[in-house]
Amino acid sequence: KMSLPTAITTAALYGSSLLTYGWFWQQNGSPASTTPLLYLWGAHFLRRALEAAFLQKTERTLAVGEAISGLVYYGGIGALSGWWNNSAQVAQTLSLNYIGVALFILGELGNHYHHYLLSKLRTGGKKGFILPTGGLFGSVVMPHYGFEVLTWIGWNVAINQISWPAILFACISTAAMLTKAKEKKALYLKKFDGQNGQPKYPESAKLLFPFLL
């Protein structure tokens, strides 16, 4: 089966969301009131594209079908969000909530930091399954996912009004990341059971957020 290199393909998928969002912003007259939202959206997806291309390490390849479904998802959510958030009704009534902007930025910083920690797992030629350490990894299974959830909570708060695409994207993303975190915790508990010299992974570890979930 034909497959594609993960790094450049994933970067392109993230880039598609930025392009479709920006296209609707431009088509709706580049409203000044919604330009900060374009900057936030662009900052997130540009960062993720650069991380995919240059920071994250994987030997895995993407099947063509995966790439196409990813393009439909990311390009589609960018188009839907760009269409809604740059509509005349939103542009005329938008009043940016800076608490939301602060939450968005905190989510971005935390997400990037834990991606950086993950990128360092295999330095020095390390092989095999490696337990992440540093940051919140000692008490949270996938803190980078938790910070991404915080990013999209901040996004919704920053818009400061009901945005159904933003709510939809936040819910879909959170559900997907929560499912993956549950699977990852089960794997950690199986792999790192305290036997045969392996460390014991704490059953008390939360999935996404310290002390909460």
PyMOL commands that set and color helices and strands:
alter all, ss='L'
color gray80, all
select helices_A, chain A and resi 6-27+32-55+64-85+88-93+98-119+123-125+143-159+164-191
alter helices_A, ss='H'
color red, helices_A
select strands_A, chain A and resi 3-5+61-63
alter strands_A, ss='S'
color yellow, strands_A
deselect
rebuild
show_as cartoon
